Amino acid sequence: MTNIIIATRSSRLAMVQTQIIKDSIESQGVGVTVEKVQTKGDKDRKSPINEIGGRGLFVRDIEEYLIDDRADIAVHSGKDLPYTLASGLIVAGIPKAAAGEDCLIYRKDITLENGILIGTGSPRRIAECKKFFPNAKYESIRGNVDTRLEKLKKGQYDAIILAKAGLDRMNVDLSEFNVKVFDTSEFIPSACQGIIAAECRENDSEIVELLHSISDDISAKRFEAERYMFSLMQADCSVPLGVHSKIDGENIEISAMYCGKRSVKSGAFENYKLLCREIKDEIYG
């Protein structure tokens, strides 16, 4: 194995995340070529996500590169993955995760107590925000991080919500704005937020082994547990759903929010599936 091809989106954040995987692989003496893919979600930047495909919108076109042998690895944001991957594909690589929190970024000339206009089309973010800003109004916003910040700067919104992981990874300068970082216990993130997922063909043993070797154990455990909880809930993207976990040695604490109902369970990591089922039963009641 002398050179491999990675398929990914072409956004600045996607390229930064792909560079993390690329650097880890190249450090093992393997050459890497990056193939940029324009997904359905990249082609339509105006329609609300839940109207044009929901989860998988930024994934399926990239998976086709693996299925057609045009790439060896696909790199995704973990939170973009749909409930099921394409047949024959697995996530084999999880590098060290970034922060899972959401951030409210708002202009310095506004007061949060007023009826501010927040740019987000996420049912989860809207549901969580209502606890903090009951008088706020919400309007869908699309585009990459830079595009959204530019819309905020121009006054199209009073505030927007972005994942802290992307802002940190891109080292975004937010000095001209105020920033409120929500604790994950009070504002539960999307499942696998802050996690990079490297996908490959299940039967490609060399690539599977390579991706296992660059994985971070704690981040991989988070991914495994949050993906399981997410898959148990089977909610479509029009429904508020948040999932987050914390790993402490051999123990895990996992939280979930579904349509305003919340549950938190903790125990041994080896029992995470049982904990997730208990959360589901408690929330669905």
Steps between C-alpha positions, in 0.01 A plus 500: 500500500689803371223751431136529599219733396280684750161634388350792689294816466678812376402741780775655710392301807488173304851563368633578849346179633635301207846645561494346849443155348747566218779604740447192717517267201799671340688475830495124440672536164190471282428758230160667490302671223184696585199494268246779555135402458204731455211343687128561458509721809780709347314547174182628668596760760159662534246227580455389864697179559197301617327577169777372273629189670581555866779285642701346218472815293876560529594130507339288228680658203835447673414139582451440127873562457569206731241276339636572150866456611577864418625555856634290788379716790214746548524769769184636659387705797365233734178693558419490126483121482153350439364211710645242262806511278498373142527122475854366542637816662615559858644781710843369598686817601415752773780751578497701821169687527470874540259680734138390477337826609282739301574874499265795472684769304332840514564857396636735764226756437214276616362392837415133542201573723313659210313311227810425296505328161713186513619337180452124522281243328581225750196381699738385775670838532168683494358274773804547723522876435141560609603426859748787492329746264122450520432816296740423217397444140664246272574496131666229294859564392714299257860522387843422641645659814647801316177565310292492818733734683487742206118499514519576871746782440268655241213504747283233338485336844562615856664170590588162353586164653807303393685195629804596706699216341496656154586845631794360698631285218495789255633744761222746411548856624181597688637815662239724338216295654387392844504124559304286746614139528224266619593223741408157358293422808264792432511511120542143375690484168424297192619138524874478420547877480872578498589153374668426165400170340726324248300250296625220275400171339448231761693239301802725442700356790813711443307826512293383798818419690657831402199698623486303824863596561428874482191488723467648847351254749289745700365672189421162342305401811304825485423437134388144564269590788350813344442325166319220682280742696429699184406185306270382779300822487440486122366856491492687171682831464181701554494388865719644778753232601826544688749241625827545687731280705795546735760228551687473831732201500279193471182696576259696284233763555258532212230766456217530252230755419198418286218750444579674829522181708843429651675208663851439632647162595845396616680173558770273364579561133453130425133547592441802275240321289293422808532861617387624158197272502408627848523858373279419202239331722502794742465761227238315297325402825 
